[in-house]
Amino acid sequence: MTVRLIRSATLAPADYAYAASVPASSRLLFLAGACPLDASGRTVGEGDYQAQARAVVENLIQALADGGANLHDVVSTRVLVASSDQADLVTVWNVVRAAFGDHDVPSTLMGVTVLGYTGQLVEVEAIAAVSDREVFADGGFSDPRLAALYDPLDPDRSDLDHYVALAEELGAASVLDVGCGTGTFAVLLAERGYQVTGVDPAAASLEVARAKTGAAAVTWLDGDATTLPPMQVDLATMTANVAQVFTTDTEWEDTLAGIHAALVPGGHLVFETRIPEVRAWERWSREDSFTAVRVPGVGRVETWNELLDVRGELVTFRGVTRFVDDGVSIPDVSTLRFRSRAAIEASLARCGFEVEQVRDAPDRPGREWVFVARRV
């Protein structure tokens, strides 16, 4: 999502843009004033304007991350300084301005009599804008920072070998990869000579996909199975968690209908889904899922999952990615639906598919099904 900054050639030169605009499709985030508080709620840097300004910027960055945004998504700011001395205001402004770099958003700098916390000298209010479309993409695939880390944090994609073998076994020449994410599988297929289309609603992930070596051989579409242009492919796939992100019956069956329309008569749909009885979510805790990786150009990155809620077939969890060098944690909440085998087979039948096989996932035996269905 790009915020367009508007500068003026007729007004006095300023260290900020005079206005900013965002596309009509964006949604706005109105952030509470960022304060110089540590994790325990204690005011830091008492008596030190510069130290408090740095703390405020750090907390602003974290609050933006919690809302799926970053400093470059900010539309405007208001910087409040508890002082009547202009030099103090300038000290704070220099810290805040440096943090934004070339994204010199419209801003108001003002001195106030007093701020809300004991010893507080600085507060920064902000409004940010992110693409409304990204709300419908699953979890961190929509966040450019997380999308860029998806491959480095999961370099072993040997799970895709099974899908490549299935494409060969089913005699497919053309493949539609639904929920293609960062494009690893689509590019792998294209390198093997398949005609490939990858579709995903997360623009950030598609940007990563399009930058990969060999990506030019793939047709990339921003959308989902319900927004496809007319096409006829031999095979459609949904790898990893894709089949489980559709949490309502309507979303799921609309997706199946879109795939059905994209397949040639007799074409196949292959996807995987976790077996509910295994109760995989019981191991979605920081203790069981914590990993730490050093990513070139980024530094140490820590990740873990936290189970939030289980209601029937719906499991909601939070993935946390912590950029240790920057001190920023990005939470990412997702909900997956754990459908029974009978429910999946019934929905496939309603949408014009015949289940040919339900296989055991070779890389996760006993934990996941792989459905092979044919368009009737």
C-alpha positions in Angstrom: 0.0 0.0 0.0 1.5 3.3 -1.1 0.8 6.6 0.7 1.2 9.4 -1.8 2.9 12.4 -0.2 2.0 15.8 -1.6 4.5 18.7 -1.4 4.1 22.3 -2.3 6.1 24.5 -4.7 4.4 27.7 -3.5 4.3 27.3 0.3 7.4 27.8 2.5 9.9 24.9 2.4 9.3 22.4 5.2 10.8 19.3 6.6 7.6 17.4 5.9 5.0 16.9 3.1 2.1 19.3 3.2 -0.5 16.6 2.6 -0.9 12.9 1.9 -3.5 10.8 0.0 -4.4 7.1 0.0 -6.4 5.0 -2.4 -10.1 4.7 -1.8 -9.7 0.9 -1.2 -7.5 1.5 1.9 -8.6 1.1 5.5 -7.3 3.6 8.1 -5.6 2.8 11.4 -6.1 5.4 14.1 -3.4 4.9 16.7 -3.5 6.0 20.3 -0.7 8.3 21.2 2.6 6.4 21.5 4.1 7.0 24.9 7.6 6.5 26.4 6.6 3.4 28.5 8.5 0.1 28.9 6.8 -3.3 28.9 5.9 -2.9 32.6 4.2 0.5 32.0 7.1 2.5 33.6 8.0 5.9 32.0 11.5 5.6 30.6 14.1 8.4 30.1 12.6 10.8 32.7 13.9 14.3 32.1 15.5 13.3 28.8 13.6 14.5 25.7 15.8 12.6 23.3 15.6 9.3 25.2 11.8 9.6 25.5 11.5 10.4 21.8 13.4 7.2 20.9 11.2 5.2 23.2 8.1 6.7 21.7 9.2 5.8 18.1 9.9 2.2 19.2 6.5 1.9 20.7 4.9 3.5 17.6 6.6 1.0 15.3 5.3 -1.9 17.5 1.8 -0.5 17.5 1.8 -0.2 13.8 3.1 -3.7 13.4 0.3 -5.0 15.6 -2.1 -3.4 13.1 -0.4 -4.8 10.1 1.4 -1.6 9.1 4.8 0.1 9.3 6.2 3.7 9.3 5.8 3.9 5.5 2.0 3.3 5.9 1.7 6.4 8.1 -0.4 9.2 6.6 0.1 11.9 9.2 1.5 12.5 12.7 1.1 14.9 15.6 4.2 15.2 17.9 3.4 16.5 21.4 6.2 17.8 23.7 5.6 18.9 27.3 7.7 22.0 27.1 7.5 25.7 26.4 11.1 25.7 25.1 11.3 25.5 21.4 14.7 23.8 21.6 13.1 20.8 23.4 10.5 20.6 20.6 13.3 20.6 18.0 15.2 17.9 19.9 12.2 15.6 19.8 11.3 16.4 16.2 14.8 15.5 15.0 14.5 12.0 16.5 11.0 11.4 15.1 11.9 12.9 11.7 15.0 10.7 11.4 12.9 7.5 12.1 10.7 8.2 9.1 13.5 8.7 6.7 12.4 9.6 3.2 8.7 9.1 4.2 8.4 12.7 5.5 4.7 12.6 6.3 2.5 15.7 7.1 3.0 16.4 10.8 2.2 18.9 13.5 4.8 19.7 16.2 3.4 21.4 19.3 4.3 22.1 22.9 1.8 21.3 25.6 1.6 21.9 29.3 1.5 18.4 30.6 1.1 14.8 29.3 -0.8 11.9 30.9 1.9 9.8 32.6 4.1 10.8 35.4 7.4 12.1 34.0 6.1 11.9 30.4 7.6 14.5 28.1 6.8 13.1 24.6 3.9 11.6 22.8 3.3 10.9 19.1 -0.2 10.4 17.5 -0.4 8.8 14.0 -2.9 7.7 11.4 -1.9 4.9 9.0 -3.5 3.4 5.9 -3.3 -0.2 4.6 -4.9 -1.9 1.7 -8.4 -3.1 2.6 -7.9 -6.0 0.2 -5.1 -7.4 2.3 -7.6 -8.0 5.1 -8.9 -11.0 3.3 -5.5 -12.6 2.7 -4.5 -15.1 5.3 -2.3 -13.9 8.1 1.3 -12.8 7.5 1.2 -13.4 3.7 -0.2 -9.9 3.5 2.6 -8.2 5.4 5.7 -7.4 3.2 8.1 -8.0 6.1 6.6 -11.4 6.9 6.2 -12.4 3.2 9.9 -11.7 2.6 10.8 -14.0 5.5 8.5 -16.9 4.5 11.1 -18.7 2.4 14.2 -18.1 4.6 12.3 -19.4 7.6 11.1 -22.5 5.8 13.8 -23.4 3.3 13.0 -27.2 3.2 10.1 -27.5 0.8 10.6 -31.2 0.1 6.9 -31.5 0.9 6.2 -30.2 -2.6 8.0 -33.2 -4.2 4.8 -35.2 -3.7 2.7 -32.7 -5.6 5.2 -32.6 -8.5 5.0 -36.4 -8.6 1.2 -36.2 -8.6 1.1 -33.7 -11.5 3.2 -36.3 -13.5 1.1 -39.2 -12.3 -2.2 -37.5 -13.3 -0.8 -36.6 -16.8 -1.2 -32.8 -16.3 0.3 -30.3 -18.6 -1.2 -27.2 -17.1 -1.6 -26.4 -13.4 -3.5 -23.8 -11.3 -1.8 -23.2 -7.9 -4.5 -21.7 -5.7 -3.1 -19.7 -2.8 0.4 -19.8 -4.4 1.9 -17.6 -1.7 5.5 -16.7 -2.4 5.4 -18.9 -5.5 7.9 -21.7 -4.6 5.7 -24.5 -6.0 4.6 -22.6 -9.1 8.1 -21.8 -10.1 9.2 -25.4 -9.4 6.5 -26.7 -11.7 7.3 -24.1 -14.4 11.0 -25.3 -14.3 9.7 -28.8 -15.0 7.9 -27.6 -18.2 4.3 -27.2 -16.9 2.2 -24.3 -17.9 1.5 -22.7 -14.5 -0.9 -20.0 -13.2 -0.5 -18.9 -9.6 -3.2 -17.0 -7.8 -3.2 -15.4 -4.4 -5.0 -12.4 -2.7 -1.8 -11.3 -0.8 0.0 -8.7 -2.9 3.1 -8.9 -0.7 3.5 -12.6 -1.3 3.0 -12.2 -5.0 5.7 -9.5 -5.0 8.1 -12.0 -3.6 7.0 -14.6 -6.1 7.4 -12.4 -9.1 11.0 -11.6 -8.1 12.1 -15.2 -8.1 14.4 -16.7 -10.7 12.1 -18.4 -13.3 9.0 -16.5 -12.2 8.6 -15.0 -15.7 7.4 -18.4 -16.9 4.4 -18.3 -14.5 1.2 -16.3 -14.9 0.6 -14.5 -11.6 -2.9 -13.4 -10.6 -3.9 -11.2 -7.7 -7.1 -12.7 -6.4 -8.5 -16.1 -5.5 -10.4 -19.0 -7.1 -13.6 -16.8 -7.3 -11.9 -14.1 -9.3 -10.2 -16.2 -12.0 -10.4 -15.2 -15.7 -11.7 -17.9 -18.1 -9.2 -20.8 -18.2 -9.0 -24.5 -18.7 -6.3 -26.3 -16.8 -5.6 -30.0 -16.1 -4.8 -29.8 -12.4 -5.5 -27.4 -9.6 -3.6 -27.6 -6.3 -3.9 -26.2 -2.8 -0.8 -26.9 -0.8 0.0 -26.3 2.9 -2.9 -24.6 4.9 -4.7 -23.2 1.9 -7.7 -25.5 2.0 -8.2 -24.7 5.7 -8.3 -20.9 5.5 -11.8 -20.9 4.1 -13.7 -20.9 7.4 -17.3 -20.8 6.2 -19.1 -23.2 4.0 -19.9 -20.5 1.5 -16.2 -19.4 1.2 -15.1 -23.1 0.8 -17.8 -24.0 -1.7 -17.4 -20.8 -3.7 -13.7 -21.7 -3.9 -14.5 -25.2 -5.1 -16.9 -23.8 -7.7 -14.3 -21.5 -9.0 -11.7 -24.3 -9.3 -14.3 -26.5 -11.0 -14.9 -23.9 -13.6 -11.2 -23.5 -14.3 -10.6 -27.3 -14.8 -11.1 -29.2 -18.0 -13.7 -31.9 -17.8 -12.0 -34.8 -16.0 -9.4 -32.4 -14.6 -8.1 -33.0 -11.1 -8.0 -31.1 -7.8 -5.4 -32.0 -5.3 -5.2 -30.5 -1.8 -4.1 -31.4 1.7 -5.8 -30.8 5.1 -4.9 -31.7 8.7 -6.7 -34.7 10.3 -8.9 -33.2 13.1 -8.5 -36.2 15.4 -4.8 -35.6 15.6 -5.5 -32.3 17.4 -2.4 -30.5 16.0 -3.4 -27.3 17.7 -2.5 -28.8 21.1 1.2 -28.3 20.2 0.8 -24.7 19.0 2.5 -23.1 21.9 5.7 -21.1 22.3 7.3 -23.9 24.1 6.7 -26.4 21.3 7.0 -24.1 18.3 9.8 -21.6 19.1 12.5 -21.3 16.4 15.3 -18.8 15.9 17.1 -18.2 12.6 19.7 -15.6 11.5 18.5 -14.2 8.2 21.1 -12.4 6.0 20.4 -8.6 5.9 17.8 -8.9 8.6 19.5 -10.4 11.7 18.2 -12.9 14.2 14.5 -13.7 13.8 12.5 -15.6 16.4 9.1 -17.2 15.6 6.5 -19.1 17.6 2.8 -19.9 17.8 0.3 -19.2 20.5 -3.1 -21.0 20.6 -5.9 -18.5 21.1 -9.2 -20.3 20.7 -10.8 -23.6 19.7 -14.5 -23.5 18.8 -15.8 -26.7 17.1 -13.9 -27.0 13.8 -12.4 -23.5 14.0 -9.0 -23.0 15.6 -7.5 -19.5 16.0 -3.9 -19.0 16.8 -1.4 -16.2 16.8 2.0 -16.5 15.0 4.6 -14.1 16.4 7.7 -13.0 14.4 10.2 -11.1 16.4 13.0 -9.1 14.7 15.5 -9.3 17.6 17.9 -6.7 16.2 15.1 -4.1 15.8 13.2 -5.1 18.9 10.0 -5.4 16.9 7.5 -8.2 17.2 4.8 -8.7 14.5 1.8 -10.7 15.6 -0.3 -12.5 12.9 -3.6 -14.0 13.8 -5.1 -16.8 11.7 -8.1 -19.1 11.9 -8.1 -22.6 10.3 -11.0 -24.9 9.9 -10.5 -28.6 10.6 -13.2 -30.3 8.6 -14.0 -33.9 8.9 -13.3 -36.3 6.0 -17.0 -36.9 5.5 -17.7 -33.1 5.4 -15.0 -32.5 2.8 -16.2 -35.4 0.6 -19.8 -34.1 0.8 -18.8 -30.6 -0.2 -16.7 -31.9 -3.1 -19.7 -33.9 -4.3 -22.0 -30.8 -4.1 -19.5 -28.8 -6.2 -19.2 -31.4 -9.0 -16.2 -33.4 -7.9 -15.7 -37.1 -7.4 -13.1 -38.2 -4.8 -10.7 -40.7 -6.4 -8.3 -41.1 -3.5 -7.6 -39.9 0.0 -3.9 -40.5 0.6 -1.7 -40.1 3.6 0.6 -37.1 3.3 4.1 -38.7 2.8 5.9 -35.9 4.7 3.4 -35.9 7.6 2.1 -39.5 7.8 -0.9 -40.0 10.0 -1.4 -36.3 10.4 -2.7 -35.0 7.1 -4.9 -36.2 4.2 -4.2 -35.5 0.6 -7.4 -35.5 -1.4 -7.3 -36.3 -5.1 -10.6 -35.4 -6.7 -11.8 -35.3 -10.3 -14.1 -32.8 -12.0 -17.2 -34.8 -13.0 
